[in-house]
Amino acid sequence: MQLSQALDIVSRYDSLRNPLNTLADVLDPALISRCLEEAGTVTLRKRRLTTDMMVWCLIGMALERKEPLHAIVNRLDILLPGNRPFVAPSAVVQARQRLGDDAVRRVFEQSSELWNAQTSHPDWCGLTLYAVDGVVWRTPETPDNEKAFVRSGTVAGASPYPQVRMVCLMELTSHLISGAAMGCQNENEMVLAEGLIERACDNSLTLFDKGYTSFGLLSAWHEAGENRHWMIAARKDLQYEEVRRLGKGDILIRVKTSAHSRKKWPHLAAHTEMRMISREIKGRTWRFLTSMTDAMRYPGKEIADLYSHRWEIELGYREIKQGLQDSRLTLRSRKPEMVRQELWGVLLAYNLVRYQMIRMASTLKGYWPNQLSFRESTAWVMKLLWTLEGASPGRIPELVKDVSSIAEMVRLPGRRERSFPRVVKERPYKYPTARRKNASQA
């Protein structure tokens, strides 16, 4: 009887002996194979390191920033059986080149679409909250990266590293990235944001930084689907005509569009109507523009409070760069195609952890996924990848904890209100001002 119970326990946890089988419940191998076929990178020759397993190598590459690639492959145990138990570093480099970047991009996009569809996000007035913003990545200083990417200009001259500019669309309650577009550092973020219009979903509200003030872009975003609303902070120099008042500090306005915008966006009318809401926050008057013109359905008092959630996308970028990448700001790849491949792998790994956090948060009443610790959740996913492999069947039940108990451990305390406003600090001098003055007099 005891032997029967022991075998039953082993059979229940046998799939966890390989951590990739555990995470395969989240990232379906069939989805990876389909993306490889669409990108035309299916492995025809029998190799020990197949292209579908290289997708997991890129995920491990993002999760374990300090490990070399061949060590990640060996620790994940994703090699087919052969004469040698380990893989040479050159073989991993060649496998990455065979995989390319388009296949990884497809895996990221299709998996994010699937995970968003499987998740019930909290909403406001039936609208799911999203945000769009940009981020810059630093690449190694190589001749190939120098040609493909541009250095940013500073007062002291060009930056020491070529940089990649990326614009992402993020769901704010879960920090799940729904879409991304990348280009050179000197590319306009509004141009990159045009590639995210198709990634937006119906019945949503997208928050934009005021740097994205392009009525052609905002109009196209709104008209791309059903109830795809937007909200943005108004510029100080905005010229408008008041149509009618909807309430205190709440008016419907008409804005004249430029001929240049109408030439780029043929669907854009000569005048466009929108809603402007004014609110005083800590002695300063803020004005917000939005496409939600129905005052009965979308209360103006609540709309102004929504814009503060736009900062969630900045927190998401911090999680990627500091938590996931361990503050190693320069990417590994030395060729442009591999840089893009690495970035798609970083976004895929980030979404993988975030989707696990969504599943954890579902066991806690009244908690959103962004109220859990990303760093500790990442450590839990890495434990699945590194620790479970090679563990004895008797220890596996001890190593694998219930999802609800894990969620209890990674809960964050309530956020404190910021004591001081965000300001641009002055550039520090190398020497104190008094010493500089004395030195000049001498």
Residue, then its C-alpha position, 0 to 999 in steps of 0.5 A: m500500500q505504501l509503495s502504491q502511494a509513493l508511485d502515485i506521488v511520483s506520477r503526479y510530480d513526474s512532469l515537474r522533473n523537467p521545468l520546461n514541461t511545467l512552464a509549457d502549460v503557460l507557453d505552449p510548444a505548439l505555439i512556438s512550432r507554429c511561429l517557427e513555421e510562419a517565420g520559415t526557421v523550422t529545423l530541417r537537419k537533425r541537430r542536438l540544439t533545435t530552434d524551438m528549444m532556443v526560444w527557451c534559451l532566450i528566456g533563460m538568457a533574460l532571466e539569468r543575466k549573469e550566466p553565459l549562453h552555453a551554461i544556460v543551455n546546459r542547465l536547462d537541459i534542452l539538448l537532444p541526446g548525443n555523445r557529449p553531455f555539454v554544448a560548445p559556446s559556438a554551437v549556441v551562437q550558430a543556433r541563435q543565428r539560425l533562429g533569427d529575430d522574426a520567429v521570436r517576435r511572433v512568439f512574443e506577439q502571439s503569446s501576449e495575445l493569448w495570455n491577454a485573452q485568457t486574463s480577466h483584467p479589472d476595468w473602469c466603466g467597462l474599459t481596460l486600462y492601457a498605456v503607451d510610452g517609450v524606453v531606450w536600450r543600450t547596445p554594445e559598441t560594435p561596427d555592425n551596431e554602429k551602422a544599424f543604430v544611432r548614438s544619442g546626442t548630448v551636451a558633451g557629444a555623442s553617447p558612448y553606446p549605440q541605442v535602440r528605441m522601443v515603444c510598448l503598449m502595456e496593460l496597467t493592472s497586470h503590467l502585461i505587455s501587449g505589443a512593442a515596436m522598436g527602431c533606431q534611437n533617433e526615430n520618433e516615438m509617435v511613428l513607432a506608436e503607429g505600429l501598435i494601433e493593431r495591437a490595441c483591443d476594443n473596450s479599452l482606454t489608453l493613456f499617452d504622455k503629452g509627447y504623443t500629441s498627434f491628433g492624427l495618431l489619436s484619431a486613428w487609435h480611436e477609430a481602429g476598433e470599438n470603444r478604443h478611447w485615449m487620454i492625454a495631458a494637454r499642452k500649454d499652447l493648445q488652441y481650441e474652440e469651446v463647443r459646450r460645457l459638460g460640467k465644472g472644469d469639463i468642456l467639449i472642445r473643437v481643435k483645428t488640425s494642421a494641413h501636414s497632419r491631414k496629408k499624413w492621415p487622410h482620414l483626419a478631418a479639418h476639425t476634431e472634437m474631444r473632451m477637456i477636463s481641468r483639475e487642480i492638483k496640489g496647487r497646479t492646474w492640469r488639463f486632460l484631453t480624451s475621446m470619451t465625450d459621453a459625460m453620462r457614461y464616463p464621469g468627469k470627476e473620475i477621469a482625471d484620477l485615471y491619468s495617474h495610473r499612466w506611471e505604471i508603465e514606467l514601473g514596468y520598465r523599471e522591473i525589466k531593467q532593474g529586476l529582470q536585467d539586474s541593472r546591466l543596462t548594456l545588452r549582450s548581442r553584438k549584431p543588430e539582428m541578435v540585438r532585436q532577437e534578445l529584446w524580443g526574448v526579454l519581453l517574452a520572459y517578462n510576460l512569462v513572469r507577469y502571466q505567472m503573477i496573474r495566476m498568483a494574484s487570482t488566489l488573493k482576494g482584492y489584489w491586482p497582479n501589480q501589487l505582487s513583488f516582481r523580483e520575488s516572482t522572478a526568483w520563483v520562475m528561475k527556481l522552476l528552471w534551475t532547481l527542479e531539474g535533477a531533483s529526486p522525486g521524493r523532494i519534488p513535492e517539497l520544492v513545488k509549493d502551492v500557488s496560493s502560498i507563493a502569492e501570500m509570500v510575494r505580496l507588497p505593502g500598500r504604496r506610500e504617497r510621494s512626499f516630494p514632486r518629481v523634478v529634474k535635478e541640477r547637474p552636480y559639479k565635480y568640485p564645490t562652488a566655493r572652491r571653484k570661485n577661490a580657484s578662479q580668484a587665485 
